[in-house]
Amino acid sequence: QPSEVRIFLLPLTLADSEKNVFCLFSQNQVVEIIGRRPVQHIPFSPAYLKGVVSYQGALLPVANLDELCNGP
């Protein structure tokens, strides 16, 4: 029996193209989906790095993938 695989799509827009790009993540690549949390901004960080969030006693980076891939 084939096992059902869940796929998640993350759409990105490329700055130099009219087409959209989709990043695929399989269910086993997703560790956890967390709800909205306050983002602590980091002074002088790159524009794509929006800040960090606290998660289980650690700080996780919050990045805007569109800005990271396309640049300013």
Order of alpha helices (4+ residues) and beta strands (2+ residues): beta-beta-beta-beta-alpha
